[in-house]
């Protein structure tokens, strides 16, 4: 059995055992694509899937603005709530850190392996989610936990 297939099988099993659907589905998708020998699609995903994921995630974040769930009143209310102000700062800090992370990865691509391993461990064993804005929310939770002590 090829090493890559074995690794993805292990990730799939970890996803199933940890009841993490996003990890299980993702591993199953790439495993099926590999078994079906859809190399062109795998290459396309390898080059673009993270960008596509960021776009889809950003669409999800922006949708409340066009559906009317968030308007100028809610934006104005951000300045009135300490939690909301900290949320803005957490989002800002996360965006800055993520930008620096992208620069680091561009300069040292081998770091991606560590990021992938850490993400899989975090998702499989610590109920984590491999998504940037969730990190911002986690950072907010940490900051709020410190403030409320």
ABEGO torsion letter per residue (X at the ends): XBAAAAAAAAAAAAAAAAGBAAAAAAAAAAAAAAAAGBAAAAAAAAAAAAAAAAAAAAAAAAAAAAAGABBAAAAAAAAABAAAAAAAAAAAAAAAAAAAAAAAAAABAAAAAAAAAAAAAAAAAAGBBBBAAAAAAAAAAAAAAAAAX
